[in-house]
Amino acid sequence: MIFGVDYYPEQWDESEWKEQARLMREGGFNTVRMGEFAWKLFENNENEFDFSFLDRAIDILADEGIKVILGTPTAAPPKWFVDKYDGVMRDKYGRKRNWGSRRECCSNHPDYIERSKIIVSKMAEHFANNKNIIAWQIDNEFGCHNSTRCYCEHCRKAFAKWLKNKYKTIENLNRAWGTVFWSLSFDSFDDIILPEYNSCEGDYGNTWSHNPSLDLEYRRFASDSWVKYQKMQIDIIKKYSDLPVTHNLMGHFSDIDAYDLSKDLDFVSWDNYPDNQWGASEYEYVSMAHENMRGAKNKNFIVMEQQAGPAGWDILGYTPPPGQLRLWAYQAVAHGAEGLVYFRFRTALFGMEQYWYGVLDHDGKPRRRFFEIKQTGEELKRLENYITGSKNLYDALIVKSYENDWAHDIKRHARGYSYRDHLYAYYKANDDLNITTAVSRGDYSDYKIVYMPAYNVVSENEISEIGSFVRNGGSLVLTFRSGTRDTYNNVRPIPVPGLFSELAGIEVEEFDALRRENHVSGKISGTAQLWCDIIEPKTADVISVYDGEFYKGKAAITVNSVGKGKVYYVGCDLDQSAMKDLAALVARNAGIEPVNAPENVEIIRREKYTIALNYSDNSVTIPIKGHELITDHEFNGILEPYGVAFIK
């Protein structure tokens, strides 16, 4: 099992490397990731390559039994590249990204692609036979710092080519996009534009003001561009090495389709920071991010950057109290992590991340965090056979669609609506009931319940697949803003919820984009604040009705029997308490009994054992007994503050 640290030997005097490696071994670390920001050191001047500093660092680490995951350095090109080739991005206002940080470059710029090919080829060739390297990481955090979408001329031409390959003729494109609106038709693919700043954007800043079809297709294209750029690097490495290849994704980040990006990777890794200067995440939100990453390939994963201390760039985040770093590690394991790499080993003395604390502080002295992480590694080593290859027993699936994320961003329906928050509300409700819930787009038949919140852009094939799932006994939960758009992001000329109407057994008469609260009552009672669909049941039964407004007494939540299964339609947003009641109702009707546990306790079921995690700073008692694998004693039901138990 990988238990490691992110390490930057170039940031320390070489005389310190041996002592740092010794401390890594003392801390129980067996792996480092490095190299991902060292392009200038590898290629100080164009076509002058020198990897000797990394050779020496790898040898020193090897003497302490530490292996290496080697990163390609293309996230941070040297200044000579930018000065000569100007391969940087342009934003939608035409502004050029200046050199001086990272992630400046455009995935469609031919010179950036070519120089990336060269540095990756030289690295792969040089390190091909180094037995101390166990895996490769491509680049670093694709899309970070709003770097997915570029608006340069190279991107425009590549986008036009991408569209021509898809639509074949400009007439097909004009027809599909409805470009007759506002006289926006194109005469040829040479006319294709990018969704840049235009007259309709005004002063609103984040108002998307182009044809919605153009905007959605450009987001697809931009995502595909980085997938293609990554595949280019993977193909080069595979010419020289049969080692596994990964990329460090970013959890809930949605500008790039994680399913597509992960397809060519041997395994998924991601960067997990539950608490930093931008805020603390609820534990359920972090759990959902882990499940999002597991669901990218529907396989277990590695955390390539695990938070090791207070984190921030210009101000500091929260300092994790004793036990929380250990708890976060086990949270990752509980949701599919088979390896942990902490960011970083020693806190940087210079540069942007001086306040992003690592395992060691600036002075390099082992303190509380070091010893807590060391203890965690010792425990994980004993548990390795129970962790590697194990699977959670999932009852429910939250279907995350990146295309729907983009489409909802383009047309947001109501002030304050967020597709990400909508999905999270359903995940949190299930997680709080300890119903083990996946986040993916996988085979519906693997689950008893499938949630498809606001699944608005949908194809006929998807309707057929989910219909078969329901008719065979599955439970489907749909919500407002579902089924009304085609794959070109145009509205379908059929009653809401569009293609889902027959399955749901309803039609939506009207809707209300709320600017005030409304209440629902019935089997589920609660408060709506964003949206209310006014439902006319056809074959569905009513679960709850609205209590106010001109549609008082009209259906708000329904359920329809289809074959052996059920389809629930939730026409409004709900407060979290009502959402939890809804999830419990759906679960019990599907034959799943929620696990009753104290607040802030998460219970994950696996094939041979159960994992219990206490996210509170108080001791709690849970209703589970058995043999506890970490301590190798009988479990007495008590979880200490930030405590963890593996119960067989």
Summary of the structure (lengths in Angstrom):
residues: 648
radius of gyration: 25.9
end to end distance: 20.6
largest distance: 76.6
contacts: 2226
relative contact order: 0.08
helix: 35%
strand: 23%
